[in-house]
Structures are given as structure tokens and as C-alpha cells.
Amino acid sequence: MSEDVILLTTGEAAKMLNCNPRTIALQCDRGAIAFHRMGNHRRIAFEDLVRFADERGIPLRIAGQFEPA
């Protein structure tokens, strides 16, 4: 994994999609959102979350800290 990849927690991803973190976890487990495991925790690449949202027409709420530099 490249150093330039922005990894999000399920909570951060949920805030961006305006949903519950459990919904994000379920979508990861179903294979709808690509993710990486770090111990028992899921981490979602920002690009993968954008792809998931675009494919489904879900608007993203992006705060300044998540915008690529």
C-alpha cells in the first residue's frame, strides 16, 4: 500500500456517507466496499469509498482533513 493512500475508519467513512458505522462494516463484509484489516479493525481507502459512493449515486460529505493534498 502506498504512503499516499488515505485510510479511513468505518466511523469516518460513515460520517462522509451520512450513515451508521455498522452499515459501513456490513458493506465491507459483503464485499461492496474494499477494505484492509489492521488487526481487528477495518480501514477503507478514500478512493474506494469514493468509488462505492459514485457507483450508487451517494453524495459524499467531505471535510477539509479528508481532501487529498
N, C-alpha and C positions, 0 to 999 in steps of 0.2 A: 504494500500500500504506500502510495506517495505521501510525502510530507505535506503537500499542498491540499490534501483531501480534508474537508471539514466534516468531522464526525459529530453527530447529534445523539443525544439520549432520546428515549421514547417520549419523555416529558417535553423536551424541546421541540421534537417533531410534532407532538400533539398540539402544542401551542400554535405552531405555524399552520396547522390544518384545522384549528379550532375544534378539536375533538378530545376524547379521553385517552390518556396514555395506554390504557388496556386495549383500546381499539387499534392503536399502532402496533402493539405487541402481537395481537391476533393476526393482523395483516402480514406482519413479518413471518409468523409461524406458518401461515398459509402460503407463503412464497410470493405474495403480491408486492412486498417491499423487500428489496435486497438489503441485507444487514450483515454485520460482523459481530462475533461474540468476543467479549473481553471478560473472561471469567464467566460469571452467570449473567452478565449484562449485555444487552443488545446495543449496538451503535450503528447508526444509519448515516451513510454518506449523504451530504447535502444534495449532490447530483441525483442520487437515487430517489430521494424524497421529491425533488422537482419533477423527475420523470413520472413517478407514481401519480402526482397531482395533475400533471399535464394530460396524462392518458385518461384521467377520469373527469377532467374539467373542474377540478377543485382549486379554488383560489388559495394562494399562499399568503400568510401574514408574515412579512419578513422585517425583523428588527435590524438595526444597524450592525449589531455584533455578528450577524449571520451572512452579511453581504461579503462576497469574495473581494479581496484587496486588489 
